[in-house]
Amino acid sequence: MSDAATLQRFDVLGIHVTAASMASAIDQICRWVDGDEHTYVCVSDANSIISATSDPALRQIFNESGMTLPDGMPLVWSGHRAGLHEMTRVCGPDLMPAMLAEAARHGWSSYFYGGAPGVAEQLVARLREQIPELRVAGVASPPYRALSDDELRDDIDTINRSGADIVWVGLGAPKQERWMADNRHLLTAPVLIGVGAAFDMHAGRVQRAPQWMQRSGLEWVYRLCREPRRLWRRYARVVPRFLWGSLWHRPRALAVAGRVPV
């Protein structure tokens, strides 16, 4: 990965988040595909950041990524506090169709790895309605359990034989981040992008919050109302820890050689 083409980052609770906009993130990914780089992109929210604060291995994965994009307004506000006012939210469900449209214009193909059985196929069918020129190298829905070494090698070989330029990974956080970091050097695709719930959203299985809630940082409230039993403990832990932590430890911009403006 070339430092000359690296977007600036800022430190929030020890995690180095990329100060990107949608346009600059897509431009960066295009440069990597053109340059045949081998890197991965994390699309992360406050919950992922809090998880990484107590997991040094996960923190390293985020900090060594090609980009760790701000999927959530709390991270955008943290970046603004660090003086990076041009950055915007870059969430997985928005990044995926925007980047796929760009990939179609370049003739690049994508592999979709993740989701429950049938989700990747539904995802592709719906995306083709939006992007008729979409090039699909393949799809796979691995089991939720840990894969054996042979199963993992088979999956890697299949993805490599497909000739994919971009691999979209929807295994859920932090499983997808660990998978990308562990396997990026085994895969021939230049870029791996972890987008989590974007698979279910674009397959039509999960509904997104209204735009006004997304813009105001209240998407977590919408999700909590829809899945209270599953999510209340997560948000009871994450929201106060993130707010208190980022207030106590002010986010700060990191110096990066060859910074690319957002």
N, C-alpha and C positions, 0 to 999 in steps of 0.2 A: 504494500500500500504506500502510495507516495505522500509524504508529508506536505508537499507543495499543493496538494489538492484536498487538504483537510479543513473542515469547518471548525470554527472556534467552539470550545466547550466551556462549561462552567461547573463548578463544584457545588453540589448540594448534598450535605451529609456524607461526604466522602465519595459520592458517585459522580462521574464526569459525564454530564448530559450535553448533548450536541445542541448548540444554539442555531437551529435550522428553521427555515420556512418550508412549506410544501415545495415551492419551486426550487429552492437550493438543495433540498434533499434529493429530489428527482434528478437534478443536474449532476449531483455527486454520484449517484448510482449509475447514471449513464456513462460518466467518465470511467468508472470502475469496469463496467462491462466492455466498453471500447478498449480499455487498457489491459483486459484479461487479468484483472486483479483476482485475489482470492481472499475475500473478507466477508463479514456478516454484519447485519444491521438489526439492532434491538429496537423495538417500539414499546416503550415502557411507561408505566404510570406510577403514581405515588406508592401504591402497594408493592410494586416490584422494587422501588428504591428502598423502602423500609425493610423489605426482606433481605436486601443486599447489605444493609448496614450491619447485620449480625451474621453474615455469611461471607467470609473473606474470598472464597473461591468464586462466588457469584459476583461479588464486587469487582473482582479482577476481570471476569467475563465482560461486564458492562464497560469497564474502563479500557479494555483492549479491543473493543468492537470497532468496526469502521465508523459506525455512528450509533449512538444511543439516543433515539428520538423522543421528544416530549409528547407522550400520549396522555394528555390531561392538562387542564388549565392551571392546577397548582404548580406544575413544573414550568409552565410558561411564565407565570407570575414570579417564580423564583429566579428565572433567567432575567426578567426585567429588573428585578431588585439588584442583580449583578451588573446592570448597565447594558444588557444586550436587548435593546428595545425592539429590534426588527424581527426577532424570532416569533414564530407562531406555533400553534398546536399542529402536530403531524401525527395523526392517529392512524392505526392500521386499516380500519374500514375505508378511510379516505385515500390513504396512500396506495392501496392495492389497485383500485380501478384507474387512478391517475397514472401510476407507473406502468400498468399494463397497456394503457392507451399509447403511452410513449414507446413502450417496447414494440407494439404492433407497427408503429411508424418506422422503426428501425429494422423490423424483421426478426426480432429476438424472440426466442421461445421460452416458456415458463413451465416448471414442474411444480405440482401442488402436493405437498406432503403433510398429511395430518387430517384431523377431523374424525368423527365417527364413521363407520361404514356407510357409504353413499353420499356423504357430505361433499367430498371433493368433486364428485360427478355433478351434483346439483349446483355447486358453486360455479363450475365451468359452464354449465348450460345457461345459467342466468347471466354470467359475465359476457357470454357470446351474444346475448341479446343487446348488450350495451356496446360491445366492441366486436363487430363481425370479423375483423381481421386478426383477432386474437390467435396467437400460435401456442398450442399446448403440446409440450413434449411428453407429458404423462401425469398420472395421478396415483396416489397411494394413501391408504388409511391404515397405518400401523396399529397394532393392538396397544391398549393402554398400559399393559404390563411392560416390564423391562425386556428388551429384545436380547436374544442370545447373540453371541459373536457371529455365528453363521447367518442369522437373520439380518443383523446389521450389515454385514458384508454384502449380502444379496441386495439389500435396499440401496446401498451405495453404488454397487455395480449397475443396478437398473437405472438409477438416476444418471450415472455417467454415460451409459450407453444411449440414453435419450438425447444427449447433446444439448441439454437445457442451458440457457444463458443465465437464467435466474431461477432459484429454488425458493418457493414460498413455503414457510414452515408454520403450521398451525397446530402445535402440540400443547399449547397452553404454557403459561409462565410458572416456574422458571425452567420447565423441562425443555422447551424449545431453545432457550438461550444456551443451556448446557449442550444440547445436541448440536447446535450450530458451531459452538466453540470447539467441541471435540472432533467434529468431522470436516471442518472447512478445508483442511489440508488433504483430505482424501477425495474431495469432490472436485470435478473439473469445472463446474459452473463458477463464473467469477464472483457472483454475489448470492448470499443466502439472506432472506428477510423473514424475521419472525413476527407474525401478525396476529397470533392467538385467535381471539373470538371473531376476527374478520371472516374466517371460513364460515362459521355458523350464520353470521349476519348476512353475508352475500348469498348464502345458500337459502335464505329465507326462513331460517329456523329460530333466529333471535331478533327481536325488534330493537332498534336503536331509540335512544331518548330524543325528544324533540330538539330542534336546532337551538332554541333559546336556552334550554338546559345545558346543552353541550357548550355553548359560548360562555355561559355564566359559571361554569365549573360545577354544575349540579347534576351531572350525569350519574354520579355515584348514588345520589338520592333516588333517581329513577330506577336504577338497577336494584337498590335495596328494597324499594317498594314492590318490585316484581318478584324478587327472590329473598324475602327477609330471613327465612330460616337458614339459608346457606350463607348469606353475606353479612349478617349483623355483627357477628364476632370479628370478622375481618375489618369492617369499617370502624367498629368501636376501638380496635387496636391501632389502625393505620391513621385515621384522621387526626386524633390528638397528637400522636407521635410525630407525624410529619409537620403539623403546624408548629408545635413547640420546638422541634428540632431545627426547623428552618428559621424560626425567629431567634433562637438562641445562637445558632451558628449561621451567620449571614451568608447566603450564596455568593460566590466570588468567581469572576471570570478567570479563565486559565490562559496563560500565554501559549500560543501555538504558532510555530514557524509556518510561514506561508499561508496565513489565515485567508479563507475564502469568504467574502462578505455574504450575508444571508439576503 
